[in-house]
Amino acid sequence: MPKMMLLVIDSFGIGAMDDCAAYVPSDCNANTYKHIREAKQCELDIPKMYEMGLGTLVDGRPVPENAYGYSKLAHHGADTYLGHQEIAGSCPKKSYKRLMKDIHAQLKQALEEKGYKVTYPIDSCPILLVDNAVVVGDNLESEVGNIINVTADFKKMPFNKVKKLGEVIRANVDTTRVIAFGGPYTSIDHILSCVKEKNKGQWGVDTPKAKVYGEGYDVYHMGYGVEINKQFPMIAAKHGLKVYRLGKTADVLHGEGPAEPIVNTTQLLKKVDEAYQKEKNDAAFLVNVQETDLAGHAENVDWYCELLNETDQWLQKFIPKLAEDDILIIMADHGNDPTIGHSNHTREYVPIMVVGKKVKKVSIGMRETMSDVGATFCDFFHLPATAEGVSFLHEIIEE
């Protein structure tokens, strides 16, 4: 029974996109892979990925024995959630940067019209307190103005109701994302104590300090203009194909089937291997190695390097286990150059490496959108097409 796997090495870009000046001009020197390799803080040792296409894409080495190429980011900016929506086959609409200081009044009115009690818990601060259980504020970890956070104390409001609250906010704001999340082991008072102004006019909850993460944590991402039902995971669910979402994909991709948001890379790759070997039927695996992105945000070259080495060692052992008709696609979703001088994502081209016993030695060139990957998954499993994207299956498989 054929299986197909996507392994996203989160934030592993290979060089700034040509349009970077229109987004963040300072990122035009970004090259996550090359700069980690050159940093010398850790000896980067990834021979498998290098021979599968990185060497060709970055250093002009001979064409690998498998299919390879690279892709633009069709979504605006560089974002894990939006990138995965694009990969799955639905490219988000152009969004706009908004801060709570500019939109709090309209959000307050919209929520009150839906029956919520909304107050301003801190004087001269634009954040909203909803039903004394949830704080609505700016996301402090992403690029300024991209995301509105809905941070909840689950003891005061359960997750299913937090999601509905988030959907009301989503319907009334055009930022790239609205994220509804929380946990049962914090308190609304502690969440409020973690509110701060990070940049001038940017007010939100310092979530790492708010104790929402950990046991019982749950999250719901809502993108702007995303056609969820026309993405590969939802199309697969409708047609009875089992789809595993392991790692960050469990949080950022909608779907059915096994979903485990494992963060630790060692544990994640072990789980992927176990599930892949155990599954005897047609199935898809959508996997995201999240810690590389965390290392980028931490500007920790050493950690990033170690994670890449571990992933490559895993690939060396895993690839020989692929069955005759199986396909594995390895790629990234954006960049996060830890040497660039800031902790945000970087708008970079992403590599695409495809392996399998029936995969040809061929270049698939530069793809205009990462949605081509979702389209290829649908093509492989003979499913209806995704909202966007062009399948490259016929380019890589021996007839």
C-alpha positions in Angstrom: 0.0 0.0 0.0 1.6 3.3 -1.1 2.4 6.0 1.4 3.6 9.6 1.0 5.3 11.7 3.5 6.1 15.4 3.8 8.9 16.4 6.2 9.0 20.1 6.7 12.2 21.3 8.4 10.7 24.5 9.8 12.5 27.7 8.7 15.3 26.0 6.7 15.5 28.6 3.9 18.3 28.7 1.2 18.5 32.4 0.4 16.5 35.6 0.3 13.7 35.9 -2.3 14.1 38.5 -5.0 11.2 40.5 -3.6 12.6 40.7 -0.1 13.1 44.4 -0.4 9.4 45.0 -0.6 8.9 43.1 2.8 11.9 43.4 5.1 14.9 45.0 3.2 17.3 44.1 6.0 16.5 40.4 5.2 17.9 40.6 1.7 21.2 39.0 3.0 19.4 36.1 4.7 20.5 32.5 3.9 19.6 30.3 6.8 21.4 27.2 5.5 24.5 28.8 4.3 25.0 31.1 7.3 24.6 28.2 9.7 27.2 26.3 7.7 29.6 29.2 7.8 29.1 30.1 11.4 31.6 27.5 12.7 29.9 27.5 16.1 28.9 23.9 15.3 30.2 21.5 12.7 27.2 21.1 10.3 27.2 17.5 9.1 24.2 16.9 6.8 25.6 14.7 3.9 22.3 13.1 3.1 20.4 16.4 2.5 23.5 17.8 0.7 23.6 15.0 -1.8 19.8 15.1 -2.2 19.9 18.6 -3.6 21.2 21.2 -1.1 24.6 21.0 -2.7 23.2 21.5 -6.1 20.9 24.4 -5.1 23.4 26.3 -3.1 26.9 25.3 -4.4 26.2 24.2 -7.9 27.2 20.6 -7.2 26.2 17.8 -9.7 22.5 16.9 -10.1 21.5 14.4 -7.3 20.2 10.9 -8.0 16.7 12.0 -6.9 14.2 14.8 -7.8 14.9 18.3 -6.4 14.0 21.9 -6.9 13.0 24.9 -4.8 10.0 27.2 -4.3 9.0 30.7 -3.9 6.7 31.7 -1.0 3.4 32.8 -2.6 2.0 34.0 0.6 3.0 37.5 1.8 5.8 37.6 4.3 7.2 34.5 5.9 5.0 32.6 8.3 4.8 29.0 9.6 1.0 28.9 9.7 0.5 30.7 6.4 3.3 28.7 4.8 1.7 25.4 5.8 -1.7 26.6 4.4 0.1 27.3 1.2 1.9 23.9 1.2 -1.5 22.2 1.8 -2.9 23.8 -1.3 -4.6 27.0 -0.4 -2.6 30.2 -0.5 -3.8 32.8 2.0 -5.1 36.2 0.8 -3.1 39.4 1.1 -3.5 40.6 4.7 -2.8 43.8 6.4 -0.8 44.8 9.5 -3.0 45.9 12.4 -2.3 46.7 16.0 -4.8 46.6 18.8 -4.4 50.3 19.3 -6.1 50.9 16.0 -8.7 48.2 16.0 -9.7 47.6 19.6 -12.9 49.7 19.4 -14.3 47.9 16.5 -13.4 44.5 18.0 -15.1 45.5 21.3 -18.3 46.5 19.5 -18.3 43.3 17.4 -17.8 41.1 20.5 -20.5 42.9 22.5 -22.9 42.5 19.6 -22.4 38.7 20.0 -23.2 38.9 23.7 -19.7 39.0 25.2 -18.8 41.2 28.2 -15.8 43.2 27.1 -13.7 45.5 29.3 -10.4 47.3 29.3 -8.5 45.8 32.2 -5.5 48.1 32.1 -5.7 51.9 32.0 -4.4 53.5 28.7 -3.8 50.1 27.2 -5.8 48.8 24.1 -6.0 45.1 25.1 -9.5 43.6 25.7 -10.6 41.3 28.5 -13.5 39.1 27.4 -15.8 37.5 30.0 -13.1 37.8 32.6 -11.4 34.8 31.0 -9.6 35.8 27.8 -7.2 38.5 26.8 -7.2 39.8 23.2 -4.0 41.6 22.3 -1.2 41.9 19.8 1.1 38.9 19.2 4.5 39.9 20.4 6.5 37.0 18.8 5.7 37.6 15.1 6.4 40.6 12.9 4.6 43.6 14.2 0.9 43.8 13.3 0.6 40.3 11.7 -1.3 38.4 14.3 -3.9 39.0 17.0 -3.7 36.6 20.0 -6.6 35.3 22.0 -5.1 34.1 25.3 -7.3 32.1 27.6 -7.6 30.7 31.0 -9.3 27.4 30.3 -10.6 27.2 33.9 -12.7 30.3 33.0 -13.6 29.5 29.4 -13.2 26.0 27.8 -11.3 25.7 24.6 -14.4 25.0 22.4 -15.8 28.4 23.5 -12.4 30.1 23.0 -12.4 28.9 19.4 -15.8 30.4 18.8 -14.6 33.7 20.3 -11.6 33.6 18.0 -13.8 33.1 15.0 -15.7 36.2 15.8 -12.5 38.1 16.0 -11.3 36.5 12.8 -14.4 37.7 11.0 -13.7 41.3 12.1 -9.9 41.7 11.4 -7.8 41.2 8.3 -4.4 40.4 9.8 -2.6 37.3 8.6 -3.7 35.2 11.6 -5.8 35.1 14.7 -4.6 32.6 17.2 -6.9 31.3 20.0 -5.1 29.4 22.7 -4.6 28.8 26.4 -4.1 26.4 29.2 -5.7 25.1 32.4 -2.7 25.7 34.6 -2.5 29.5 34.4 -4.9 32.2 35.6 -6.5 35.2 34.1 -4.8 37.3 36.7 -1.4 35.9 35.8 -2.1 36.3 32.1 -2.9 40.0 32.7 0.3 40.4 34.7 2.2 39.4 31.6 0.8 42.1 29.4 3.5 44.5 28.1 4.3 47.0 25.4 7.1 45.3 23.3 7.4 48.0 20.6 5.8 51.4 20.6 2.0 50.9 20.4 2.3 47.1 20.4 0.5 45.7 23.4 0.0 42.0 24.1 0.7 39.1 26.5 4.2 37.8 26.9 3.0 34.2 26.3 6.2 32.3 27.3 5.8 34.0 30.8 2.0 33.5 31.0 2.2 29.8 31.7 -0.2 28.8 29.0 2.1 26.3 27.4 2.6 22.7 28.6 0.2 20.1 29.8 -3.4 20.9 28.7 -2.3 23.6 26.2 -4.4 23.8 23.1 -4.4 26.2 20.1 -6.5 27.1 17.1 -4.9 29.0 14.2 -7.2 31.0 11.8 -5.7 32.4 8.6 -7.1 35.2 6.4 -8.9 33.9 3.3 -7.7 30.3 3.8 -9.8 27.7 1.9 -9.4 24.9 4.4 -11.8 22.4 2.7 -9.7 22.7 -0.5 -6.5 21.7 1.2 -5.0 18.2 0.9 -5.7 17.1 4.5 -9.3 18.0 4.4 -9.8 16.6 0.9 -8.2 13.4 2.1 -10.5 13.2 5.1 -13.5 13.6 2.9 -12.4 10.6 0.8 -11.4 8.4 3.7 -7.6 8.6 3.3 -5.8 8.5 6.6 -3.5 11.5 7.3 -1.1 11.7 10.1 -0.2 15.2 11.3 2.9 15.0 13.5 4.8 17.8 15.1 3.8 21.4 14.4 1.5 20.3 11.6 -0.9 19.0 14.3 -1.3 22.7 15.3 -1.2 24.5 12.0 -3.0 22.2 9.6 -6.7 21.3 9.8 -7.7 17.7 9.3 -8.7 14.4 10.7 -6.7 11.3 11.8 -3.8 11.0 14.1 -2.4 14.3 15.3 0.4 14.7 17.8 2.0 18.2 18.3 5.4 16.8 19.4 8.0 19.5 19.8 11.1 17.6 20.8 12.9 16.5 17.6 14.2 13.2 18.9 10.7 12.2 20.1 9.1 13.4 17.0 11.3 11.5 14.6 11.0 8.3 16.7 7.2 8.6 16.5 7.3 9.2 12.8 9.4 6.1 12.2 7.1 4.0 14.5 3.9 5.1 12.9 5.3 4.7 9.4 6.4 1.2 9.9 3.2 0.2 11.7 0.8 1.7 9.1 0.0 -1.0 6.5 -2.6 0.9 4.4 -2.5 3.8 2.1 -1.7 6.8 4.2 -0.1 10.3 4.2 2.2 11.7 6.8 2.6 15.5 7.3 5.5 16.1 9.6 7.1 19.4 10.9 10.4 19.6 12.8 9.6 22.6 14.9 12.7 23.0 17.0 14.7 24.4 14.1 12.3 27.3 14.0 12.6 27.7 17.7 16.4 27.8 17.4 16.1 30.5 14.7 13.9 32.6 17.0 16.4 32.1 19.8 19.2 33.1 17.4 21.0 30.0 18.5 23.2 28.8 15.7 24.6 25.9 17.8 21.2 24.4 18.5 20.0 24.9 15.0 23.1 23.1 13.7 22.6 20.2 16.1 19.0 19.8 15.1 19.9 19.7 11.4 22.6 17.1 12.1 20.1 14.9 14.0 17.5 15.2 11.2 20.0 14.2 8.6 21.2 11.2 10.6 17.5 10.1 10.9 17.0 10.5 7.1 20.0 8.3 6.4 18.4 5.5 8.4 14.8 6.1 7.4 15.0 6.5 3.6 16.1 2.9 3.0 12.9 1.8 4.7 10.7 3.4 2.0 8.6 0.7 0.2 8.6 0.4 -3.6 5.9 3.0 -4.3 6.5 5.3 -1.4 7.6 8.9 -1.8 9.2 11.3 0.7 9.3 15.1 0.2 11.7 17.1 2.3 11.3 20.9 2.3 11.0 24.1 4.4 8.2 26.7 4.8 10.3 29.9 5.0 13.6 31.0 6.5 14.7 32.0 10.0 18.4 33.0 9.7 19.8 33.0 13.3 22.7 35.2 12.2 20.8 38.0 10.6 20.6 40.1 13.8 16.9 39.6 14.8 14.7 36.8 15.9 12.0 36.9 13.2 11.4 34.7 10.2 13.2 35.6 7.0 11.6 35.6 3.5 13.7 32.9 1.7 13.3 30.4 -1.1 12.8 26.9 0.3 14.5 23.7 -1.0 12.4 20.7 -2.2 14.0 17.2 -2.2 12.0 14.2 -3.3 13.1 10.6 -2.8 11.7 7.1 -3.4 12.5 4.0 -5.3 10.5 5.2 -8.4 11.6 8.8 -8.2 13.6 10.0 -11.2 16.8 12.0 -11.2 15.3 15.3 -12.3 15.1 19.0 -11.5 11.5 20.3 -10.9 13.0 23.8 -11.2 11.6 26.8 -9.3 8.0 26.4 -8.2 5.9 29.6 -8.2 4.0 28.4 -5.0 4.5 25.8 -2.3 0.9 24.8 -3.1 2.4 22.5 -5.8 3.3 20.1 -3.0 -0.3 19.8 -1.8 -1.4 19.4 -5.4 1.1 16.6 -5.8 -0.2 14.8 -2.7 -3.7 14.8 -4.2 -2.4 13.6 -7.5 -0.5 10.7 -5.9 -3.6 9.5 -4.0 -6.0 10.2 -7.0 -8.0 12.8 -5.1 -9.7 16.0 -6.3 -7.3 18.9 -6.9 -6.4 21.5 -4.2 -7.6 25.1 -4.5 -4.2 26.1 -5.9 -1.0 24.5 -7.0 0.2 22.4 -10.0 1.2 18.8 -9.3 4.8 17.8 -10.3 4.1 14.0 -9.8 4.4 13.3 -13.6 7.7 15.0 -13.6 9.3 12.9 -10.9 7.9 9.4 -11.3 9.2 6.8 -13.7 6.3 5.8 -16.0 
